[in-house]
């Protein structure tokens, strides 16, 4: 279907058209939410809230325009923003609750999910140090693949604002990534030094130890 036809059907409350919209963009919305929240469970909530809000506000869709992906990602950005604002209150509440009983760990079934969680945590460790607007523009332009105009439409800001935020975000992200890599390298060296036992008196190490070994010919 043409974009304008999709918009018309969505505006009219066509459930089949909305189902097609979900099938087309659900994965994109979930990935975008995961990058902004750093949490797969939260991303699922954000995705659900995004499509629910999209259905409720479908009459606000403009009759003419391009694909509805930027519209959905704009809603998802707002939902993820609300999630981040409320996460502190949720963590405080959970901290007051008794610790739940441990359950069985199905390692094989959850291995892929845990790996993804670790990847998200590593990314978020740097992204969290960006300002919220810069992080959102980076996620929309770089990861979601929207152009400046689509990102501006999704966030409700001028195109010039998108350009300046993206430029600042890229510079800041490069600097933060460099700092983190340097820190990880230092920690790795310190851990290695801690694990290595000290050499005893007279013990030869490194290249000298290899040179001191008898040759195959000399040992016969």
N, C-alpha and C positions, 0 to 999 in steps of 0.2 A: 504494500500500500504506500501511496505517496504520504509525505509528512503531514500535509494539510488535511488529508482524509483521516489519518490517525488522530490528529488533534480534534477534528470534528466529532469523530466517534467517541473519543474519550470525554469530551465536553458533554456529549449527549448521554453519558452513563452506560455505554456499550460494554458489558462485562466481558465479552469475548475479546474485544480490542484491548481491554485493560489486562486480561490474562496474557495476551500476546506481549504486551508491554512489560509485564512482569518477567516473562520467560526471557525476553531480550536483555533486560537490564539488571535482573536480580543479582547476578554474580558481580557485575561492575559496581553496583551499589554496596554490596557486602565487602568487597575488597577496599573500596574507598573508606568505608566506615572502619574497617580493621586498621587501616593506616593511620586514621585520625585518633582512634581510641586505644590502639595497641592491645586490644583484647577481643578474642574471637566471639566470646559469648555476648559481649556488649555490641559487637558488630552485628550479630544476628538480631538483637533487639532493635538496633538503629535501623536495620534494613526493614524489619516488620513495621516499625513506626513510620518509616519513610513512605512505604506504599499505602499504609492506612491513611496518612495525611494527604497523599496524592489523590486518593479516591475521594476523600472528603472535600478537597479543594479543586476538583477536576473542572468545575465551571469557570475557574479563574485562568485556565489555560487559554492563551491567545489563539485565535482562529487560524492565524497564518504564522509560519515560521519553520524552522528546521526540526531535526529530531528532538525528542523529548528527554534525551539523556541528561543534558545540562540542567533541565528543570528538576529532575529527580535527584541529581547530585547536589543541587543547591539545597533541597529539602534535607537530604542526608547530612550535609555539612551543618545545618542548624541543629538537627537532632543529635549529632555527635558533640556539638558545642554544649548543648544542654546536658548531655551525659557527663562531660568533663566537669561541668560546674557542680553537678550533684554527686560526683564520686567521693568527694571528701566526707559528705554527710553520710553516705552509705557505708564507707569504711569505719567511720566513728560508731555507727550503729552496730555493725558486725563485731567490732572489737568488744562491745559490751555483752555479746551473746556467749553462752557456753560453747565450748569447743565440740563440734560434732564427732560422733563415733567414726572410727576409721572403717573404710569399706575396702573390698577387694580391689586390687589394682590390675586391670586388664591391660598389661603392658603392650602387647602386640597390637591390640585394637586402637590404642591411644598414641602409639609412637609417632605417627605422622602428625597428629594434632599437636603433640608436645613440641615436636621439632618446629612446627609453624609458629607456635607460641614463643619459642626462644628467638626465632628470627624477628618476630614482631617486637619483642622486648629489646633486642639489640638495636633495631631501627629507632624505636621510640626513645631509647636512652639519649640519642642525639636530637631527635625531632622535638622532644619535650622542652629543649632549651631554646627553641625558636619561639617567636611570638605567635600567638594564635592565628592572626590574619595571614602571616607569612607561611605558616604550616598549611593552612587551608589552600592557599593559592598554589603552593608547591604540589600538594596532593592532586589538585584538579588539573593543573597544566602538565605536570611531568608524568604522574602515574595514571591519571584517568584519561589523559590525552586530549583534553579540551584545548581549543585555541583561546586567544585572549578575549575575543568577543563572547564566546560561550561561557568562559569563566566569569567574566564581568556580569553576564546575564544571570548566572547561577548564584552569584554572591550579591547582586544588586549594587555593584559599584562601577565607576567609570573604567574604561579600558586602560587609561593611563595609570590608574591606581593598581590594577593588576600587574602591569609591566614593572612598576617600581617595587611592589611587594615581592615579585618573583626574583628580581635582581638582588634585592637585599637578602632574600631567603637563600639563594644559591651561594652568595658570598659567605654568609653566616654558617651555612651547612658545611662548606668546604673547610672553614676554619675550625669548626667544632669536631669534624671528622678527623682532621689532622691531630688535634689535641688528644682525642680519644685513642687513636692509633699509637701515639707516642706513649700515652699512659699504659696501654696494654702491653707495649713492648717493654717498658720499665718493670711492670709487675711480673712479666714472664721471666725476665733476667733475674729479678730478686728471688722468685720461686725456684729457679734453677740453682742459684747459688745456695739457697737454703737446703736443697735436696742433696747437693754434692758434699760428700764427707771430706774433711780436711786431709791433706797428704801427710804421711808420717815422715820422720827424718830420713833423708837419703832416698826417698821415693822419687822416681823420675816421672815427669808428666809430659803430656802433649807430644810434640814432634820428637823431642829428645827420647821419649820412651820407645817410639817406633825405631829410631836409629839404633838404640841400644840393643834391640832384639837380635839374637844370633841369626845369621842368614841360613837358608836351607843347606847350602853347601858346607858352611862351617860347622853345622851341627851333626854332620855325618862322621 
